[in-house]
Amino acid sequence: KDGVRPHAWRYRQWVIEALNRDLPYDQFVIEQLAGDLLPGATIEQLAATGFHRNTLTNREGGVDAEQYRVEQVVDRVNTTCSTFLGLTMACAQCHNHKYDPLTQREYYGLFAFFNTSIEKDIPAPLAPEVEAYKQSLARYEKEHEALTKTVDAYKPELAAKQPDWEKQQDLSDVAWKTLEPAGFLSEGGATFAKQPDGSLLISGNSTPKDRYTIVVTTDINGITAFRLDALPDQSLPKSGPGRSEAGNFVLSEFKVQAAQLTDQNTTQPVKIKTTWADFAQEGFPVANATDGKNDTGWSIAEVDTAGKPHMAVFIVEREVGYPAGTILTLNLEQQSGKQHTLGRFRLSATTAKESAASLPDEMRRILLVAEERRTDTDKAALLDYFGAFDPKMRELRAAVEGHRKGQPQPPATLAQTLAMNPDPPKTHVHIRGDFLRKGEEVQPHTPAVLPPVKPRGPIPDRLDLARWLVDPSNPLAARVAVNRMWDHLFGRGIVLSSEDFGTRGEPPSHPELLDWLATEFPARGWSMKEMIRLMVESATYCQSSFVRPELQDRDPNNVLVARQSRIRVEAEVTRDLCLAASGLLNPAVGGPSVRPQLPAGIAELGYAGQIKWPESKGEDRHRRGIYIFFQRTVPYPMLMTFDCPDSNVSCARRARSNTPLQALTLLNDPVFFECAQALGRRAIAEVPTDNAERARYVFRLCLGREPSANELESLNRLWAQQLETFGTDLDAAKQVATTYQPEGTPVPEVAASIVLARAVMNLDEFVTRE
């Protein structure tokens, strides 16, 4: 369904920080594959395993969970092999590899390393988040302490008022009569069974939400209150009283209707006046069950409350019942979700005076004890209860509760990680790749054509695999890594097929250079920055990209690197260039993804029209392209136009195309037009008077060099033409310049400056690394 993964960015955060601090490549690999297995693993090392949490998932109803778990493991095997070994190991999923010395059994030997893993989300706040939380919590606690002190200071005065209140309490016994149901209906299809104590035990279908309707015929007249007992039962999860995994329930609404037994047309809703309960989870008081809202409710969830009885009393506004008999219809709304429904309960009613029925049983028990014999705990409980009726105490408590609602919450940032399965399944060869057709059992092992893995224990695990990948004896990992660096810097790798170093891959153009770089990498401490510095300081990299005519026929693809390559920058960088030239770029590093402006109608093309794209505001709209939220079914159009991968599977190297749609995007995409507007305005603001100098300034900002005489002449001619056009069509000028007009600058001049910026940003040279 292409659901949002709100914390996937936490893995990207780790990658950015690892690259910036030049984490050695061997550790870079180990932490991504097995950070959770490192001794004393830190949160950052756990977050690194998010590398393998980017697989596709399918949680739609009716899917085979095991099938998609296997597909995720398959993706992890294929990604690991193509990314770090440059091997097309995926070819061996169904049969022995047709070209490389890789067998199907060896494929499932690698599969076994990942088959013992499970997915786990862990709290992983960033240091600034933690520090901000600590500071806000300290301020909150100081303010809250001051408010609670005012409550404590008033308690002696409250205690002096308590004796008069006690004299007014009705301590009569309250007789509750069980309501025997004549009918029961579960909207979710659950069934019920009457128990000897008059309660109902619910079983059968358990839906996330439900509504119980209980019909009762009774001769009780003058009902003043209803009572709901939530009761435990061994047949329920954690012995109940709810049907959720934790034995909890959430009663969203308690509703009653009453009608004469002889005339059902007299049905009237019963209004609930007050409520009380013997226990309620914080934030889920019983009053929520009569507030008319299905998104609130009464709940009893706490660590030690599962498997224990609880009760709630609902005092009615007017007495209920008819002399000739009454039909009661009681509705128990349970709309919280996740099976938070009642599993066993009993309904009762009383005709006792309201003053007696509204007094909780525990308070009645305490009041029946002489004051001098009450325990300190009972005295404190009674004073606390009395405080609910004292106007000043209610005011003081309201201030405390209101402040409590603003209590800072710990950072909600999570990291998607891998962890070891405490009960791992066995691994078998899948005959013809079918997970339902299990062949021989296999243990974790690596391909025989490569050096053997060195396990730390009797059975190798992911950490052993990760260390094996970057072991100096492994000939592939270093070669694949330096080849990818070369590809990024020169436009093509020494081995063109970065993802395939096998028999069917392209042979290296400079095999000895590749060997030397691969040995130099570990020799330099696996420093990625050192290797990049080594390459960019070489004479080969520092060559001009000027195309030499004598080499066009001999080496049209520049395989021999007789010059530097001209490369169109990546999709994300294309957008970054425009933002940087315009002055809009927000250079902040790290953090969650952003959703810049999206062309109209794009989001509606996503899964069943359910994709939401809440546009980022302020400076977030201008974050670097690497931070753009990636929606798989509705990928950001500009990125796809400039050859960004679709993110469904891993990608070892990107394609480069040159299409008319790219030019149209640079001209018309809302973000690029906004950048052109900003650059045009920037030229006017920073070069106030001379149009020719403004044109030169725009050119230098975009292309990093001075324009030639011919180029400058073309720019000035364009400027003059646009100025003349907008001078005669002021409406068009206002449409281009929108609401911006620097003081003293005519709108046609602003519009002409914007068009000039738009033209320069659309040049091939602007998006090409020279």
Long-range contacts (C-beta under 8 A, 24 or more apart in sequence): 1-59, 1-60, 1-607, 1-608, 1-610, 2-606, 2-607, 2-611, 2-631, 2-632, 2-633, 2-634, 3-59, 5-416, 6-414, 6-592, 7-121, 7-124, 7-413, 7-414, 7-415, 7-416, 8-50, 8-53, 8-54, 8-416, 8-593, 9-591, 9-592, 9-593, 9-627, 10-47, 10-50, 10-124, 10-413, 10-414, 10-415, 10-416, 11-47, 11-48, 11-50, 11-51, 11-53, 11-54, 11-415, 11-416, 12-626, 13-47, 13-126, 13-590, 13-591, 14-44, 14-47, 14-48, 14-50, 16-589, 16-590, 16-626, 17-44, 17-590, 18-48, 19-528, 20-589, 22-527, 22-528, 22-529, 22-530, 24-525, 24-526, 24-527, 25-470, 25-481, 25-521, 25-526, 25-527, 25-528, 26-470, 26-522, 26-526, 27-526, 28-526, 28-528, 29-84, 29-466, 29-469, 29-470, 29-477, 30-463, 30-466, 30-467, 30-470, 32-466, 33-80, 33-462, 33-463, 33-465, 33-466, 33-469, 34-461, 34-462, 34-463, 34-465, 34-466, 35-417, 36-417, 36-418, 36-419, 36-420, 37-420, 37-461, 37-462, 37-463, 38-463, 43-122, 43-123, 43-124, 43-415, 46-122, 46-124, 46-415, 46-417, 47-122, 47-124, 47-415, 47-417, 49-417, 49-418, 50-415, 50-416, 50-417, 52-76, 52-79, 52-80, 52-114, 52-117, 52-418, 53-119, 53-416, 53-417, 53-418, 54-647, 56-632, 56-648, 66-435, 67-435, 70-430, 70-435, 73-111, 73-114, 73-115, 73-117, 74-111, 75-649, 75-650, 76-114, 76-117, 77-107, 77-110, 77-111, 77-114, 78-649, 78-650, 79-649, 79-650, 80-110, 80-114, 80-469, 81-110, 82-499, 82-500, 82-650, 82-652, 83-480, 83-650, 83-652, 84-469, 84-476, 84-477, 84-480, 84-481, 85-469, 85-476, 85-477, 85-480, 85-501, 86-476, 86-479, 86-480, 86-483, 86-495, 86-497, 86-498, 86-499, 86-500, 86-501, 86-502, 86-505, 86-652, 87-476, 87-500, 87-501, 87-502, 88-499, 88-500, 88-502, 88-504, 93-430, 93-433, 94-430, 94-432, 94-433, 95-432, 97-502, 99-502, 99-503, 99-504, 100-449, 100-502, 100-503, 100-504, 101-447, 101-448, 101-449, 102-447, 102-449, 103-447, 104-429, 105-429, 105-440, 105-442, 106-445, 106-446, 106-447, 106-448, 108-427, 108-428, 108-429, 108-430, 108-442, 109-442, 109-443, 109-444, 109-445, 109-446, 109-447, 110-444, 110-445, 110-446, 110-447, 110-465, 111-427, 111-442, 112-427, 112-442, 112-443, 112-444, 112-445, 113-444, 113-460, 113-461, 113-462, 113-465, 114-462, 115-424, 115-425, 115-427, 116-420, 116-421, 116-424, 116-461, 116-462, 117-418, 117-419, 117-420, 117-421, 117-462, 118-418, 118-419, 118-420, 118-421, 119-416, 119-417, 119-418, 119-419, 120-417, 120-418, 120-419, 121-414, 121-415, 121-416, 121-417, 122-414, 122-415, 122-417, 123-410, 123-411, 123-413, 123-414, 123-415, 124-413, 124-414, 124-415, 125-410, 125-411, 125-413, 126-411, 126-413, 126-590, 129-411, 129-413, 130-411, 133-408, 133-409, 133-410, 133-411, 136-408, 137-407, 137-408, 140-403, 140-406, 140-407, 140-408, 143-403, 144-400, 144-403, 144-404, 144-407, 147-396, 147-399, 147-400, 147-403, 148-400, 150-396, 150-399, 151-393, 151-396, 151-397, 151-400, 154-392, 154-393, 154-396, 155-383, 158-383, 158-386, 158-387, 158-390, 158-392, 158-393, 159-383, 161-386, 161-390, 162-382, 162-383, 162-386, 165-386, 165-389, 166-367, 169-355, 169-359, 169-367, 170-353, 170-355, 170-356, 170-359, 171-356, 171-359, 171-364, 171-367, 171-368, 172-352, 172-353, 172-356, 173-352, 173-356, 174-350, 174-352, 174-356, 174-357, 175-350, 175-351, 175-352, 176-227, 176-348, 176-349, 176-350, 177-220, 177-348, 177-349, 177-350, 178-346, 178-347, 178-348, 179-214, 179-216, 179-218, 179-328, 179-330, 179-347, 179-348, 179-349, 180-216, 181-214, 181-215, 181-216, 181-347, 182-215, 182-216, 182-217, 183-213, 183-214, 183-215, 184-212, 184-213, 184-214, 184-215, 185-212, 185-213, 186-210, 186-211, 186-212, 187-211, 187-212, 187-213, 188-341, 190-341, 195-344, 197-231, 197-346, 198-346, 199-229, 199-231, 199-344, 199-345, 199-346, 200-344, 200-345, 200-346, 201-233, 201-235, 201-343, 201-344, 202-243, 202-341, 202-342, 202-343, 202-344, 203-235, 206-243, 206-339, 206-341, 207-339, 207-341, 208-337, 208-338, 208-339, 209-334, 209-335, 209-336, 209-337, 209-341, 210-334, 210-341, 211-331, 211-332, 211-333, 211-334, 211-335, 212-331, 212-332, 212-334, 212-341, 212-342, 213-329, 213-330, 213-331, 213-332, 214-329, 214-330, 214-332, 214-347, 215-327, 215-328, 215-329, 215-330, 216-327, 216-328, 216-329, 216-330, 216-347, 217-261, 217-325, 217-326, 217-327, 217-328, 218-321, 218-325, 218-326, 218-328, 218-349, 219-325, 219-326, 220-321, 220-326, 220-349, 220-351, 221-321, 221-322, 221-323, 221-326, 221-351, 222-319, 222-320, 222-321, 222-351, 223-316, 223-319, 223-320, 223-321, 223-349, 223-350, 223-351, 224-315, 224-316, 224-319, 224-320, 224-350, 224-351, 224-352, 224-353, 224-354, 224-357, 225-313, 225-314, 225-315, 225-316, 225-349, 225-350, 225-352, 225-354, 225-357, 225-358, 226-254, 226-256, 226-313, 226-314, 226-316, 226-330, 226-347, 226-348, 226-349, 227-311, 227-312, 227-313, 227-314, 227-347, 227-348, 227-349, 227-350, 228-254, 228-311, 228-312, 228-313, 228-314, 228-332, 228-345, 228-346, 228-347, 229-309, 229-310, 229-311, 229-345, 229-346, 229-347, 229-348, 230-300, 230-309, 230-310, 230-311, 230-312, 230-342, 230-344, 230-345, 231-309, 231-344, 231-345, 231-346, 232-307, 232-308, 232-309, 232-344, 233-343, 233-344, 235-343, 236-343, 236-344, 237-343, 238-306, 238-307, 239-306, 239-307, 240-306, 240-307, 240-343, 240-344, 241-300, 241-308, 241-309, 241-310, 241-342, 241-343, 241-344, 241-345, 242-339, 242-340, 242-341, 242-342, 242-343, 243-339, 243-340, 243-341, 243-342, 243-343, 244-338, 244-339, 244-340, 244-341, 245-338, 245-339, 246-301, 246-306, 247-306, 247-307, 247-343, 248-299, 248-300, 248-301, 248-306, 248-340, 249-299, 249-300, 249-334, 249-340, 249-341, 249-342, 249-343, 250-284, 250-297, 250-298, 250-299, 250-334, 250-335, 250-336, 250-340, 251-289, 251-297, 251-298, 251-299, 251-312, 251-332, 251-333, 251-334, 251-342, 252-288, 252-289, 252-293, 252-294, 252-295, 252-296, 252-297, 252-333, 252-334, 252-335, 252-336, 253-289, 253-290, 253-292, 253-293, 253-294, 253-297, 253-331, 253-332, 253-333, 253-335, 254-289, 254-290, 254-312, 254-314, 254-330, 254-331, 254-332, 254-333, 255-330, 255-331, 255-333, 256-314, 256-316, 256-320, 256-328, 256-329, 256-330, 256-331, 257-328, 257-329, 257-331, 258-320, 258-321, 258-322, 258-326, 258-327, 258-328, 258-329, 259-326, 259-327, 259-329, 260-322, 260-324, 260-325, 260-326, 260-327, 261-322, 261-324, 261-325, 261-326, 261-327, 262-324, 262-325, 264-327, 266-322, 267-327, 267-329, 270-316, 270-317, 270-318, 270-320, 271-316, 271-317, 271-318, 272-314, 272-315, 272-316, 272-317, 273-315, 273-316, 273-317, 273-354, 274-315, 274-358, 275-312, 275-313, 275-314, 275-315, 276-312, 276-313, 276-358, 276-360, 277-310, 277-311, 277-312, 277-313, 278-310, 278-311, 278-312, 278-360, 278-361, 278-362, 279-305, 279-310, 286-312, 289-314, 290-314, 294-333, 294-335, 295-335, 297-334, 297-335, 297-336, 299-336, 299-340, 313-357, 313-358, 313-360, 315-354, 315-357, 315-358, 319-351, 320-349, 360-385, 418-462, 420-461, 450-474, 450-475, 450-476, 470-526, 472-522, 475-518, 476-501, 478-518, 478-519, 478-521, 478-522, 479-514, 479-515, 479-517, 479-518, 481-521, 481-528, 482-514, 482-517, 482-518, 482-520, 482-521, 482-531, 483-514, 484-652, 484-653, 485-528, 485-531, 485-532, 485-535, 486-517, 486-535, 487-653, 489-532, 489-535, 489-536, 489-541, 490-540, 490-541, 490-561, 490-564, 490-565, 491-558, 491-565, 491-566, 491-567, 492-557, 492-558, 492-559, 492-565, 493-653, 498-652, 498-653, 499-652, 499-653, 509-559, 509-560, 545-770, 566-768, 566-769, 566-770, 567-656, 567-768, 567-769, 568-642, 568-656, 568-658, 568-764, 568-767, 568-768, 568-769, 569-767, 569-768, 569-769, 570-642, 570-643, 570-644, 570-654, 571-625, 571-638, 571-639, 571-640, 571-641, 571-642, 571-643, 571-644, 572-624, 572-625, 572-626, 572-628, 572-639, 572-644, 573-625, 574-625, 574-638, 574-642, 574-666, 574-767, 575-625, 575-638, 575-671, 575-672, 576-624, 576-625, 577-766, 577-767, 578-666, 578-671, 578-672, 578-675, 578-676, 578-761, 579-622, 579-624, 579-675, 581-675, 581-679, 581-701, 581-702, 581-761, 582-674, 582-675, 582-676, 582-677, 582-678, 582-679, 582-682, 582-757, 583-678, 583-679, 583-682, 584-622, 584-674, 584-675, 584-678, 585-622, 585-624, 586-619, 586-620, 586-622, 586-623, 586-624, 587-624, 588-619, 588-623, 591-627, 592-627, 593-627, 593-628, 593-629, 593-630, 594-620, 594-621, 594-623, 594-627, 594-628, 594-629, 595-628, 595-629, 596-621, 596-622, 596-623, 596-628, 596-636, 596-671, 597-621, 597-670, 597-671, 597-674, 598-636, 598-637, 599-637, 599-669, 599-670, 602-634, 602-637, 603-634, 605-633, 605-634, 606-631, 606-633, 606-634, 607-633, 637-665, 637-669, 638-665, 638-669, 638-671, 638-672, 641-665, 662-767, 663-762, 666-761, 666-762, 666-767, 667-758, 667-762, 672-761, 673-758, 675-757, 675-761, 676-754, 676-755, 676-757, 676-758, 676-761, 677-736, 677-737, 677-738, 677-740, 677-754, 677-757, 679-754, 679-757, 679-761, 680-750, 680-751, 680-753, 680-754, 680-755, 680-756, 680-757, 680-758, 681-740, 681-742, 681-750, 681-753, 681-754, 683-753, 683-756, 683-757, 684-742, 684-745, 684-749, 684-750, 684-753, 685-742, 691-716, 691-719, 691-723, 691-749, 692-716, 694-719, 694-753, 694-756, 695-719, 695-756, 698-753, 698-756, 698-757, 698-760, 699-760, 702-757, 702-760, 702-761, 702-763, 702-766, 703-760, 703-763, 703-765, 703-766, 715-756, 715-760, 718-755, 718-756, 718-759, 719-752, 719-753, 719-756, 722-751, 722-752, 722-755, 722-756, 723-748, 723-749, 723-752, 726-751, 726-752
